[in-house]
Amino acid sequence: MDLALICCLLLWSFPADAAPAEDKITFLPGLPKQPSFNQYSGYLNISGDKHLHYWFVESQQDPSSSPVVLWLNGGPGCSSLDGLLSEHGPFLLQSDGKTLKYNLFSWNKITNVIYLESPAGVGFSYSEDKYYATNDTEVTNNNYLALKEFFCLFPEFSNNDFYIMGESYGGVYVPTLAVKVSLDDSINLKGIAVGNGLTSYTMNYNSLLYFSYYHGIIDSQLWSELQSLCCSKGKCAFWDVKKSVCELVAKKAFQLAMPNGLNIYNLYQPCAKEMAGEIREEKDHTIVYRPGIFPPKLEPHFRETFTLLSGMPCISSTALATFLNRPEIRTVLHIASQASTWEVCSDEIFAQYGREIESVEDQYLELLKKKYRILLYYGDVDMACNFLGANWFVHSLNQPLQVQNRPWYYYENEQKQIGGFVEVFTNLTFLTIKGAGHMAPTDKPNPVFTMFSRFIHNEPI
């Protein structure tokens, strides 16, 4: 019998409040004061031998009535604890790798949030057979099984409104999982949100060179060559190169867009000064730019480019790794002895991951047909998954436009400020966050929380 089904059968014999006491975090080192809300850390056991680590924080409002959000970081192969401890969790890890500071803009101010480390092999998640080759289809299925077990372990939340959210390669994880969940009437899915997500390889990479030109990285002479050699009738093929004459000029342009020392996750931020091997960039940089995911004609050029960039110290994960690998932290989080040393991203997962989806157009159209609410938000100075390609993708869905592109606002010290720009379609919102990069909640926590709150409450952004 399936393990998740056994779990459900057992829990149905208990009262509704059946949160697993053995997973409860009773004391978390590094906090000046322990939280008033409940939090849990443990494993969701799937497919017999796979164990996905979760960290669940209850809402600081009424947990019983607050929505439940599932959060997935990207990669593929990167940990969602990054989202918890450095983006929008209730407490943020400080640079000393020991101290936690309460987050004024935590998403659990208004929602219950599940941070899931997926797939097996990421973070503290593991498989007993240590076999970590996987693909988009298997990850979708396993995340669904993990979600089902979560609601078995926490049946008191099974009727709450539910949202699936994520970032970066979460642009694939989120809509594919949402389509599967939409077939399950026992889960009260209301919508999805994706931050700086990958939606289409072709649009993301074609738009990167436009982005680079608009930001002064590519000069007008090279841009003219690109237009002449790679474009026809207003359409350019920088990604899916069809003409050999375009290859050399496209190579030159992409190498300018990815120079050593440029922070691709936030064009306007400097690179962290840390040694290679201790830096997030060396691992997380693989999200978009590592060889093996590029078309054959440009593959050799990108291999050269990545070799140039492999030691690029831009975003540090040293503090996260220091904190999460402390024995006392593993103990309070109930981490299994079989779990590996925690890393922000797994090279092993990335190297073996089967990318089956080149565009999530079909998934979005399916969700829109079923009238789920969708939010796509993008920090506008991210180069890894840039806002321009995502905007092209949104318009390619051909949904009825309700509100033309306009500024949206939030308040900072009681002063009204522009948070970015927004377009609204039927059940679909596309939004930019001014001055934010790939990890928008880290860069601009106040406007991102304002956006999040309005989306959750179904208010106009």
ROBAGU-716636 format. One record per residue (C-alpha): residue number from 0; chain; x negated, y negated, z. Coordinates in steps of 0.1 Angstrom, whole numbers, m for minus. Each point is the difference from the previous one (the first is absolute). Layout:
! residues N
<rec k="NUM" c="A" u="X" v="Y" w="Z"/>
...
! end
This chain:
! residues 461
<rec k="0" c="A" u="0" v="0" w="0"/>
<rec k="1" c="A" u="m13" v="m35" w="m8"/>
<rec k="2" c="A" u="m16" v="m17" w="30"/>
<rec k="3" c="A" u="20" v="m32" w="m4"/>
<rec k="4" c="A" u="32" v="20" w="0"/>
<rec k="5" c="A" u="m10" v="19" w="32"/>
<rec k="6" c="A" u="m8" v="m34" w="16"/>
<rec k="7" c="A" u="35" v="m13" w="m10"/>
<rec k="8" c="A" u="17" v="31" w="13"/>
<rec k="9" c="A" u="m17" v="m3" w="34"/>
<rec k="10" c="A" u="6" v="m37" w="4"/>
<rec k="11" c="A" u="37" v="3" w="m9"/>
<rec k="12" c="A" u="4" v="18" w="34"/>
<rec k="13" c="A" u="m13" v="m30" w="19"/>
<rec k="14" c="A" u="15" v="m34" w="8"/>
<rec k="15" c="A" u="m3" v="m27" w="m27"/>
<rec k="16" c="A" u="m29" v="m17" w="18"/>
<rec k="17" c="A" u="m26" v="27" w="m10"/>
<rec k="18" c="A" u="m32" v="m19" w="m7"/>
<rec k="19" c="A" u="m29" v="23" w="6"/>
<rec k="20" c="A" u="m14" v="m7" w="34"/>
<rec k="21" c="A" u="m33" v="17" w="m8"/>
<rec k="22" c="A" u="m7" v="m26" w="m28"/>
<rec k="23" c="A" u="7" v="m31" w="21"/>
<rec k="24" c="A" u="m29" v="m24" w="5"/>
<rec k="25" c="A" u="0" v="m8" w="37"/>
<rec k="26" c="A" u="m31" v="m22" w="1"/>
<rec k="27" c="A" u="m20" v="m16" w="m29"/>
<rec k="28" c="A" u="m35" v="m12" w="8"/>
<rec k="29" c="A" u="m9" v="m35" w="m12"/>
<rec k="30" c="A" u="33" v="m17" w="8"/>
<rec k="31" c="A" u="1" v="m28" w="26"/>
<rec k="32" c="A" u="34" v="13" w="10"/>
<rec k="33" c="A" u="18" v="32" w="m11"/>
<rec k="34" c="A" u="30" v="m6" w="m23"/>
<rec k="35" c="A" u="37" v="0" w="11"/>
<rec k="36" c="A" u="10" v="20" w="m31"/>
<rec k="37" c="A" u="m5" v="37" w="m4"/>
<rec k="38" c="A" u="m26" v="14" w="m24"/>
<rec k="39" c="A" u="m8" v="35" w="m11"/>
<rec k="40" c="A" u="m29" v="17" w="m18"/>
<rec k="41" c="A" u="m1" v="36" w="m11"/>
<rec k="42" c="A" u="4" v="23" w="m30"/>
<rec k="43" c="A" u="27" v="7" w="m25"/>
<rec k="44" c="A" u="m6" v="36" w="m11"/>
<rec k="45" c="A" u="8" v="9" w="m35"/>
<rec k="46" c="A" u="m5" v="28" w="m26"/>
<rec k="47" c="A" u="m12" v="24" w="26"/>
<rec k="48" c="A" u="m36" v="m12" w="4"/>
<rec k="49" c="A" u="1" v="m38" w="m6"/>
<rec k="50" c="A" u="2" v="m24" w="29"/>
<rec k="51" c="A" u="6" v="m37" w="m7"/>
<rec k="52" c="A" u="m8" v="m24" w="28"/>
<rec k="53" c="A" u="25" v="m27" w="8"/>
<rec k="54" c="A" u="0" v="m30" w="24"/>
<rec k="55" c="A" u="35" v="m12" w="7"/>
<rec k="56" c="A" u="7" v="m33" w="17"/>
<rec k="57" c="A" u="35" v="m8" w="11"/>
<rec k="58" c="A" u="17" v="m34" w="m6"/>
<rec k="59" c="A" u="m5" v="m28" w="26"/>
<rec k="60" c="A" u="36" v="m7" w="m5"/>
<rec k="61" c="A" u="27" v="27" w="5"/>
<rec k="62" c="A" u="m17" v="31" w="m15"/>
<rec k="63" c="A" u="33" v="19" w="m3"/>
<rec k="64" c="A" u="14" v="m26" w="m24"/>
<rec k="65" c="A" u="m31" v="m13" w="m17"/>
<rec k="66" c="A" u="m9" v="14" w="m34"/>
<rec k="67" c="A" u="m27" v="26" w="m4"/>
<rec k="68" c="A" u="m29" v="m7" w="m24"/>
<rec k="69" c="A" u="m25" v="26" w="m14"/>
<rec k="70" c="A" u="m33" v="m17" w="m9"/>
<rec k="71" c="A" u="m25" v="16" w="m24"/>
<rec k="72" c="A" u="m34" v="m15" w="m9"/>
<rec k="73" c="A" u="m15" v="9" w="m33"/>
<rec k="74" c="A" u="m32" v="13" w="m14"/>
<rec k="75" c="A" u="9" v="27" w="m9"/>
<rec k="76" c="A" u="m18" v="11" w="31"/>
<rec k="77" c="A" u="2" v="m30" w="24"/>
<rec k="78" c="A" u="14" v="0" w="35"/>
<rec k="79" c="A" u="32" v="m18" w="11"/>
<rec k="80" c="A" u="m16" v="m7" w="33"/>
<rec k="81" c="A" u="m17" v="m28" w="m18"/>
<rec k="82" c="A" u="34" v="m15" w="m5"/>
<rec k="83" c="A" u="8" v="5" w="37"/>
<rec k="84" c="A" u="m32" v="m14" w="15"/>
<rec k="85" c="A" u="m11" v="m26" w="m25"/>
<rec k="86" c="A" u="32" v="m12" w="m18"/>
<rec k="87" c="A" u="34" v="1" w="16"/>
<rec k="88" c="A" u="0" v="23" w="30"/>
<rec k="89" c="A" u="9" v="m12" w="35"/>
<rec k="90" c="A" u="m37" v="m4" w="9"/>
<rec k="91" c="A" u="m30" v="m8" w="m21"/>
<rec k="92" c="A" u="m35" v="14" w="6"/>
<rec k="93" c="A" u="m26" v="m27" w="5"/>
<rec k="94" c="A" u="m35" v="1" w="m15"/>
<rec k="95" c="A" u="m16" v="15" w="31"/>
<rec k="96" c="A" u="17" v="33" w="m8"/>
<rec k="97" c="A" u="14" v="2" w="36"/>
<rec k="98" c="A" u="25" v="m28" w="6"/>
<rec k="99" c="A" u="36" v="m1" w="m12"/>
<rec k="100" c="A" u="18" v="m33" w="m2"/>
<rec k="101" c="A" u="38" v="m2" w="m3"/>
<rec k="102" c="A" u="12" v="m11" w="m34"/>
<rec k="103" c="A" u="24" v="m29" w="0"/>
<rec k="104" c="A" u="13" v="11" w="m34"/>
<rec k="105" c="A" u="3" v="37" w="5"/>
<rec k="106" c="A" u="26" v="18" w="m21"/>
<rec k="107" c="A" u="12" v="19" w="31"/>
<rec k="108" c="A" u="14" v="m33" w="13"/>
<rec k="109" c="A" u="31" v="9" w="m20"/>
<rec k="110" c="A" u="m4" v="36" w="m12"/>
<rec k="111" c="A" u="m12" v="34" w="11"/>
<rec k="112" c="A" u="m31" v="9" w="m21"/>
<rec k="113" c="A" u="m15" v="34" w="m9"/>
<rec k="114" c="A" u="m36" v="m2" w="m11"/>
<rec k="115" c="A" u="m7" v="33" w="m19"/>
<rec k="116" c="A" u="m35" v="12" w="m9"/>
<rec k="117" c="A" u="5" v="17" w="m34"/>
<rec k="118" c="A" u="m9" v="22" w="m17"/>
<rec k="119" c="A" u="m17" v="27" w="21"/>
<rec k="120" c="A" u="m37" v="m8" w="3"/>
<rec k="121" c="A" u="7" v="m37" w="5"/>
<rec k="122" c="A" u="m9" v="m15" w="34"/>
<rec k="123" c="A" u="10" v="25" w="28"/>
<rec k="124" c="A" u="22" v="21" w="m24"/>
<rec k="125" c="A" u="m13" v="34" w="m9"/>
<rec k="126" c="A" u="7" v="33" w="m16"/>
<rec k="127" c="A" u="m10" v="32" w="17"/>
<rec k="128" c="A" u="m15" v="14" w="m32"/>
<rec k="129" c="A" u="m20" v="m32" w="m6"/>
<rec k="130" c="A" u="13" v="0" w="m36"/>
<rec k="131" c="A" u="7" v="m37" w="m9"/>
<rec k="132" c="A" u="5" v="m1" w="m37"/>
<rec k="133" c="A" u="35" v="m14" w="m6"/>
<rec k="134" c="A" u="20" v="m22" w="m24"/>
<rec k="135" c="A" u="29" v="m25" w="m2"/>
<rec k="136" c="A" u="27" v="28" w="m1"/>
<rec k="137" c="A" u="m14" v="19" w="30"/>
<rec k="138" c="A" u="m5" v="m32" w="21"/>
<rec k="139" c="A" u="36" v="m11" w="m7"/>
<rec k="140" c="A" u="13" v="34" w="11"/>
<rec k="141" c="A" u="m22" v="2" w="31"/>
<rec k="142" c="A" u="9" v="m36" w="11"/>
<rec k="143" c="A" u="37" v="9" w="m4"/>
<rec k="144" c="A" u="m5" v="31" w="22"/>
<rec k="145" c="A" u="m19" v="m21" w="25"/>
<rec k="146" c="A" u="28" v="m25" w="1"/>
<rec k="147" c="A" u="26" v="28" w="5"/>
<rec k="148" c="A" u="m20" v="13" w="30"/>
<rec k="149" c="A" u="m3" v="m35" w="14"/>
<rec k="150" c="A" u="38" v="m3" w="1"/>
<rec k="151" c="A" u="1" v="35" w="16"/>
<rec k="152" c="A" u="m24" v="m12" w="27"/>
<rec k="153" c="A" u="18" v="m33" w="4"/>
<rec k="154" c="A" u="37" v="8" w="m8"/>
<rec k="155" c="A" u="11" v="m32" w="18"/>
<rec k="156" c="A" u="m13" v="m20" w="m30"/>
<rec k="157" c="A" u="16" v="21" w="m27"/>
<rec k="158" c="A" u="29" v="m23" w="m6"/>
<rec k="159" c="A" u="m20" v="m32" w="0"/>
<rec k="160" c="A" u="m5" v="m20" w="m32"/>
<rec k="161" c="A" u="m32" v="13" w="m16"/>
<rec k="162" c="A" u="m26" v="m16" w="m22"/>
<rec k="163" c="A" u="m32" v="13" w="m17"/>
<rec k="164" c="A" u="m28" v="m25" w="m4"/>
<rec k="165" c="A" u="m36" v="1" w="m10"/>
<rec k="166" c="A" u="m30" v="m17" w="m16"/>
<rec k="167" c="A" u="m25" v="5" w="m29"/>
<rec k="168" c="A" u="3" v="36" w="m12"/>
<rec k="169" c="A" u="31" v="0" w="22"/>
<rec k="170" c="A" u="14" v="m16" w="m32"/>
<rec k="171" c="A" u="2" v="37" w="m12"/>
<rec k="172" c="A" u="7" v="17" w="34"/>
<rec k="173" c="A" u="29" v="m22" w="9"/>
<rec k="174" c="A" u="24" v="1" w="m31"/>
<rec k="175" c="A" u="m7" v="37" w="m6"/>
<rec k="176" c="A" u="8" v="9" w="36"/>
<rec k="177" c="A" u="31" v="m23" w="m1"/>
<rec k="178" c="A" u="14" v="18" w="m30"/>
<rec k="179" c="A" u="m3" v="33" w="18"/>
<rec k="180" c="A" u="15" v="m15" w="32"/>
<rec k="181" c="A" u="29" v="m15" w="m20"/>
<rec k="182" c="A" u="12" v="35" w="m6"/>
<rec k="183" c="A" u="3" v="8" w="37"/>
<rec k="184" c="A" u="32" v="m14" w="15"/>
<rec k="185" c="A" u="m13" v="7" w="36"/>
<rec k="186" c="A" u="m25" v="m29" w="m3"/>
<rec k="187" c="A" u="15" v="m35" w="0"/>
<rec k="188" c="A" u="m23" v="m15" w="m27"/>
<rec k="189" c="A" u="7" v="m36" w="m6"/>
<rec k="190" c="A" u="m30" v="m11" w="m21"/>
<rec k="191" c="A" u="m37" v="m3" w="m6"/>
<rec k="192" c="A" u="m28" v="m26" w="2"/>
<rec k="193" c="A" u="m34" v="2" w="m16"/>
<rec k="194" c="A" u="m29" v="m24" w="7"/>
<rec k="195" c="A" u="m26" v="m5" w="m27"/>
<rec k="196" c="A" u="9" v="33" w="m15"/>
<rec k="197" c="A" u="m12" v="19" w="m31"/>
<rec k="198" c="A" u="30" v="1" w="m23"/>
<rec k="199" c="A" u="m16" v="6" w="m35"/>
<rec k="200" c="A" u="m36" v="7" w="m8"/>
<rec k="201" c="A" u="3" v="m17" w="m34"/>
<rec k="202" c="A" u="16" v="m32" w="13"/>
<rec k="203" c="A" u="m23" v="m2" w="30"/>
<rec k="204" c="A" u="m32" v="2" w="m20"/>
<rec k="205" c="A" u="12" v="m21" w="m30"/>
<rec k="206" c="A" u="11" v="m27" w="24"/>
<rec k="207" c="A" u="m33" v="1" w="20"/>
<rec k="208" c="A" u="m18" v="m17" w="m29"/>
<rec k="209" c="A" u="27" v="m27" w="m2"/>
<rec k="210" c="A" u="m3" v="m5" w="37"/>
<rec k="211" c="A" u="m38" v="m2" w="m3"/>
<rec k="212" c="A" u="3" v="m26" w="m28"/>
<rec k="213" c="A" u="25" v="m21" w="19"/>
<rec k="214" c="A" u="m23" v="0" w="31"/>
<rec k="215" c="A" u="m31" v="m11" w="m19"/>
<rec k="216" c="A" u="m18" v="34" w="1"/>
<rec k="217" c="A" u="2" v="4" w="m38"/>
<rec k="218" c="A" u="m9" v="m30" w="m21"/>
<rec k="219" c="A" u="19" v="m13" w="m29"/>
<rec k="220" c="A" u="m25" v="13" w="m26"/>
<rec k="221" c="A" u="3" v="36" w="13"/>
<rec k="222" c="A" u="38" v="m4" w="3"/>
<rec k="223" c="A" u="2" v="m10" w="m37"/>
<rec k="224" c="A" u="m20" v="31" w="m9"/>
<rec k="225" c="A" u="23" v="22" w="20"/>
<rec k="226" c="A" u="30" v="m16" w="m17"/>
<rec k="227" c="A" u="m15" v="4" w="m34"/>
<rec k="228" c="A" u="m13" v="36" w="4"/>
<rec k="229" c="A" u="24" v="16" w="24"/>
<rec k="230" c="A" u="33" v="m17" w="m6"/>
<rec k="231" c="A" u="26" v="1" w="m28"/>
<rec k="232" c="A" u="33" v="m19" w="m3"/>
<rec k="233" c="A" u="m2" v="m12" w="36"/>
<rec k="234" c="A" u="m7" v="34" w="15"/>
<rec k="235" c="A" u="m34" v="10" w="14"/>
<rec k="236" c="A" u="m15" v="35" w="6"/>
<rec k="237" c="A" u="m28" v="m5" w="25"/>
<rec k="238" c="A" u="9" v="32" w="19"/>
<rec k="239" c="A" u="11" v="23" w="m28"/>
<rec k="240" c="A" u="m27" v="m11" w="m25"/>
<rec k="241" c="A" u="10" v="9" w="m35"/>
<rec k="242" c="A" u="m27" v="m18" w="m20"/>
<rec k="243" c="A" u="m37" v="8" w="3"/>
<rec k="244" c="A" u="m8" v="m37" w="m6"/>
<rec k="245" c="A" u="18" v="m8" w="32"/>
<rec k="246" c="A" u="m21" v="24" w="21"/>
<rec k="247" c="A" u="m31" v="m21" w="6"/>
<rec k="248" c="A" u="18" v="m32" w="7"/>
<rec k="249" c="A" u="24" v="17" w="23"/>
<rec k="250" c="A" u="m29" v="16" w="19"/>
<rec k="251" c="A" u="m16" v="m34" w="4"/>
<rec k="252" c="A" u="32" v="m16" w="13"/>
<rec k="253" c="A" u="7" v="28" w="25"/>
<rec k="254" c="A" u="m36" v="m2" w="13"/>
<rec k="255" c="A" u="5" v="m37" w="6"/>
<rec k="256" c="A" u="33" v="7" w="18"/>
<rec k="257" c="A" u="m18" v="24" w="23"/>
<rec k="258" c="A" u="m34" v="m15" w="8"/>
<rec k="259" c="A" u="m21" v="10" w="30"/>
<rec k="260" c="A" u="11" v="m22" w="30"/>
<rec k="261" c="A" u="35" v="m8" w="m12"/>
<rec k="262" c="A" u="27" v="10" w="24"/>
<rec k="263" c="A" u="26" v="16" w="m23"/>
<rec k="264" c="A" u="25" v="3" w="28"/>
<rec k="265" c="A" u="0" v="m38" w="6"/>
<rec k="266" c="A" u="m17" v="m21" w="m26"/>
<rec k="267" c="A" u="m4" v="m29" w="24"/>
<rec k="268" c="A" u="m15" v="19" w="30"/>
<rec k="269" c="A" u="m37" v="9" w="4"/>
<rec k="270" c="A" u="m13" v="35" w="3"/>
<rec k="271" c="A" u="m5" v="14" w="35"/>
<rec k="272" c="A" u="m37" v="2" w="9"/>
<rec k="273" c="A" u="m5" v="37" w="9"/>
<rec k="274" c="A" u="m22" v="28" w="m10"/>
<rec k="275" c="A" u="11" v="24" w="m27"/>
<rec k="276" c="A" u="17" v="30" w="15"/>
<rec k="277" c="A" u="17" v="m21" w="27"/>
<rec k="278" c="A" u="22" v="m20" w="m24"/>
<rec k="279" c="A" u="35" v="5" w="m11"/>
<rec k="280" c="A" u="m8" v="m13" w="m35"/>
<rec k="281" c="A" u="m23" v="29" w="m8"/>
<rec k="282" c="A" u="30" v="24" w="5"/>
<rec k="283" c="A" u="31" v="m21" w="m5"/>
<rec k="284" c="A" u="m15" v="m15" w="m32"/>
<rec k="285" c="A" u="8" v="33" w="m16"/>
<rec k="286" c="A" u="37" v="m8" w="0"/>
<rec k="287" c="A" u="m1" v="m16" w="m34"/>
<rec k="288" c="A" u="m35" v="m2" w="m14"/>
<rec k="289" c="A" u="m16" v="34" w="5"/>
<rec k="290" c="A" u="m8" v="20" w="m32"/>
<rec k="291" c="A" u="23" v="30" w="m8"/>
<rec k="292" c="A" u="32" v="m20" w="m4"/>
<rec k="293" c="A" u="m10" v="m20" w="m31"/>
<rec k="294" c="A" u="7" v="7" w="m37"/>
<rec k="295" c="A" u="m27" v="20" w="m18"/>
<rec k="296" c="A" u="m12" v="m29" w="m22"/>
<rec k="297" c="A" u="m9" v="m22" w="29"/>
<rec k="298" c="A" u="m9" v="27" w="26"/>
<rec k="299" c="A" u="m38" v="m3" w="m6"/>
<rec k="300" c="A" u="2" v="m38" w="4"/>
<rec k="301" c="A" u="19" v="2" w="33"/>
<rec k="302" c="A" u="m24" v="27" w="12"/>
<rec k="303" c="A" u="m28" v="m25" w="m5"/>
<rec k="304" c="A" u="20" v="m28" w="17"/>
<rec k="305" c="A" u="8" v="22" w="30"/>
<rec k="306" c="A" u="m36" v="10" w="5"/>
<rec k="307" c="A" u="m8" v="m37" w="2"/>
<rec k="308" c="A" u="28" v="m6" w="25"/>
<rec k="309" c="A" u="m3" v="31" w="23"/>
<rec k="310" c="A" u="m18" v="m17" w="28"/>
<rec k="311" c="A" u="21" v="m31" w="0"/>
<rec k="312" c="A" u="6" v="m11" w="36"/>
<rec k="313" c="A" u="34" v="m18" w="0"/>
<rec k="314" c="A" u="25" v="13" w="26"/>
<rec k="315" c="A" u="m12" v="16" w="32"/>
<rec k="316" c="A" u="16" v="30" w="16"/>
<rec k="317" c="A" u="m27" v="4" w="27"/>
<rec k="318" c="A" u="22" v="m12" w="28"/>
<rec k="319" c="A" u="28" v="23" w="m9"/>
<rec k="320" c="A" u="m22" v="31" w="m3"/>
<rec k="321" c="A" u="m18" v="m9" w="33"/>
<rec k="322" c="A" u="33" v="m3" w="19"/>
<rec k="323" c="A" u="19" v="30" w="m15"/>
<rec k="324" c="A" u="m30" v="24" w="4"/>
<rec k="325" c="A" u="m4" v="m7" w="37"/>
<rec k="326" c="A" u="7" v="33" w="19"/>
<rec k="327" c="A" u="24" v="m18" w="24"/>
<rec k="328" c="A" u="20" v="m15" w="m29"/>
<rec k="329" c="A" u="3" v="34" w="m17"/>
<rec k="330" c="A" u="13" v="14" w="33"/>
<rec k="331" c="A" u="27" v="m26" w="5"/>
<rec k="332" c="A" u="11" v="3" w="m36"/>
<rec k="333" c="A" u="2" v="38" w="4"/>
<rec k="334" c="A" u="m23" v="6" w="m29"/>
<rec k="335" c="A" u="m6" v="37" w="m8"/>
<rec k="336" c="A" u="m35" v="14" w="4"/>
<rec k="337" c="A" u="2" v="12" w="m36"/>
<rec k="338" c="A" u="3" v="m36" w="m13"/>
<rec k="339" c="A" u="m31" v="m15" w="m15"/>
<rec k="340" c="A" u="m19" v="m32" w="9"/>
<rec k="341" c="A" u="23" v="m29" w="m9"/>
<rec k="342" c="A" u="m8" v="m20" w="m31"/>
<rec k="343" c="A" u="21" v="m27" w="m15"/>
<rec k="344" c="A" u="m1" v="17" w="m34"/>
<rec k="345" c="A" u="m9" v="36" w="m11"/>
<rec k="346" c="A" u="m23" v="4" w="m29"/>
<rec k="347" c="A" u="8" v="37" w="m1"/>
<rec k="348" c="A" u="38" v="m8" w="m4"/>
<rec k="349" c="A" u="m7" v="m26" w="m27"/>
<rec k="350" c="A" u="m24" v="23" w="m20"/>
<rec k="351" c="A" u="25" v="28" w="m1"/>
<rec k="352" c="A" u="32" v="m19" w="m3"/>
<rec k="353" c="A" u="22" v="6" w="m31"/>
<rec k="354" c="A" u="15" v="m32" w="m13"/>
<rec k="355" c="A" u="31" v="11" w="m19"/>
<rec k="356" c="A" u="18" v="m33" w="m3"/>
<rec k="357" c="A" u="m13" v="m28" w="m22"/>
<rec k="358" c="A" u="31" v="m23" w="6"/>
<rec k="359" c="A" u="27" v="1" w="26"/>
<rec k="360" c="A" u="26" v="m15" w="m24"/>
<rec k="361" c="A" u="23" v="31" w="0"/>
<rec k="362" c="A" u="0" v="1" w="38"/>
<rec k="363" c="A" u="9" v="m37" w="3"/>
<rec k="364" c="A" u="28" v="3" w="m25"/>
<rec k="365" c="A" u="14" v="30" w="18"/>
<rec k="366" c="A" u="0" v="m19" w="33"/>
<rec k="367" c="A" u="15" v="m31" w="m15"/>
<rec k="368" c="A" u="27" v="21" w="m16"/>
<rec k="369" c="A" u="9" v="13" w="34"/>
<rec k="370" c="A" u="0" v="m37" w="13"/>
<rec k="371" c="A" u="m27" v="3" w="26"/>
<rec k="372" c="A" u="m16" v="m33" w="9"/>
<rec k="373" c="A" u="m36" v="m4" w="m12"/>
<rec k="374" c="A" u="m27" v="m26" w="10"/>
<rec k="375" c="A" u="m34" v="m3" w="m18"/>
<rec k="376" c="A" u="m23" v="m25" w="17"/>
<rec k="377" c="A" u="m35" v="m9" w="m11"/>
<rec k="378" c="A" u="m28" v="m21" w="15"/>
<rec k="379" c="A" u="m8" v="m22" w="m29"/>
<rec k="380" c="A" u="m39" v="1" w="3"/>
<rec k="381" c="A" u="m2" v="38" w="0"/>
<rec k="382" c="A" u="m19" v="14" w="m30"/>
<rec k="383" c="A" u="4" v="37" w="7"/>
<rec k="384" c="A" u="38" v="1" w="m6"/>
<rec k="385" c="A" u="6" v="m35" w="m13"/>
<rec k="386" c="A" u="33" v="m19" w="1"/>
<rec k="387" c="A" u="1" v="m7" w="m37"/>
<rec k="388" c="A" u="1" v="36" w="m12"/>
<rec k="389" c="A" u="26" v="7" w="26"/>
<rec k="390" c="A" u="21" v="m28" w="m13"/>
<rec k="391" c="A" u="m3" v="13" w="m35"/>
<rec k="392" c="A" u="12" v="34" w="14"/>
<rec k="393" c="A" u="30" v="m15" w="17"/>
<rec k="394" c="A" u="11" v="m18" w="m31"/>
<rec k="395" c="A" u="m4" v="31" w="m21"/>
<rec k="396" c="A" u="28" v="16" w="21"/>
<rec k="397" c="A" u="24" v="m24" w="m17"/>
<rec k="398" c="A" u="22" v="m6" w="30"/>
<rec k="399" c="A" u="24" v="m29" w="2"/>
<rec k="400" c="A" u="m17" v="m32" w="13"/>
<rec k="401" c="A" u="18" v="m17" w="28"/>
<rec k="402" c="A" u="m25" v="m26" w="13"/>
<rec k="403" c="A" u="m27" v="m14" w="m23"/>
<rec k="404" c="A" u="m35" v="m3" w="13"/>
<rec k="405" c="A" u="m1" v="m26" w="29"/>
<rec k="406" c="A" u="m19" v="m7" w="32"/>
<rec k="407" c="A" u="10" v="18" w="32"/>
<rec k="408" c="A" u="m7" v="m14" w="34"/>
<rec k="409" c="A" u="m9" v="8" w="36"/>
<rec k="410" c="A" u="m8" v="m20" w="31"/>
<rec k="411" c="A" u="m35" v="m6" w="15"/>
<rec k="412" c="A" u="m1" v="m20" w="32"/>
<rec k="413" c="A" u="35" v="m12" w="m8"/>
<rec k="414" c="A" u="m11" v="m13" w="m34"/>
<rec k="415" c="A" u="16" v="13" w="m31"/>
<rec k="416" c="A" u="m26" v="16" w="m23"/>
<rec k="417" c="A" u="0" v="17" w="m34"/>
<rec k="418" c="A" u="m6" v="37" w="5"/>
<rec k="419" c="A" u="m2" v="8" w="m37"/>
<rec k="420" c="A" u="24" v="5" w="m29"/>
<rec k="421" c="A" u="29" v="23" w="m5"/>
<rec k="422" c="A" u="22" v="14" w="m28"/>
<rec k="423" c="A" u="32" v="18" w="8"/>
<rec k="424" c="A" u="17" v="26" w="m22"/>
<rec k="425" c="A" u="29" v="22" w="8"/>
<rec k="426" c="A" u="m11" v="21" w="31"/>
<rec k="427" c="A" u="m37" v="m9" w="m9"/>
<rec k="428" c="A" u="m22" v="m28" w="14"/>
<rec k="429" c="A" u="m35" v="m8" w="m12"/>
<rec k="430" c="A" u="m19" v="m23" w="23"/>
<rec k="431" c="A" u="m35" v="m14" w="3"/>
<rec k="432" c="A" u="m18" v="m11" w="32"/>
<rec k="433" c="A" u="m21" v="m31" w="m6"/>
<rec k="434" c="A" u="m36" v="5" w="9"/>
<rec k="435" c="A" u="3" v="37" w="11"/>
<rec k="436" c="A" u="m20" v="29" w="m13"/>
<rec k="437" c="A" u="5" v="38" w="m3"/>
<rec k="438" c="A" u="8" v="3" w="37"/>
<rec k="439" c="A" u="25" v="m29" w="2"/>
<rec k="440" c="A" u="12" v="5" w="36"/>
<rec k="441" c="A" u="m37" v="m3" w="11"/>
<rec k="442" c="A" u="m6" v="m32" w="m19"/>
<rec k="443" c="A" u="34" v="m17" w="5"/>
<rec k="444" c="A" u="18" v="16" w="29"/>
<rec k="445" c="A" u="26" v="m28" w="6"/>
<rec k="446" c="A" u="14" v="m3" w="m36"/>
<rec k="447" c="A" u="m2" v="38" w="m5"/>
<rec k="448" c="A" u="20" v="6" w="32"/>
<rec k="449" c="A" u="25" v="m27" w="m11"/>
<rec k="450" c="A" u="4" v="18" w="m33"/>
<rec k="451" c="A" u="3" v="34" w="18"/>
<rec k="452" c="A" u="26" v="m12" w="24"/>
<rec k="453" c="A" u="22" v="m15" w="m27"/>
<rec k="454" c="A" u="m2" v="32" w="m21"/>
<rec k="455" c="A" u="9" v="22" w="30"/>
<rec k="456" c="A" u="29" v="m23" w="9"/>
<rec k="457" c="A" u="11" v="m2" w="m37"/>
<rec k="458" c="A" u="m4" v="m38" w="1"/>
<rec k="459" c="A" u="m10" v="m22" w="m30"/>
<rec k="460" c="A" u="m38" v="m4" w="m1"/>
! end
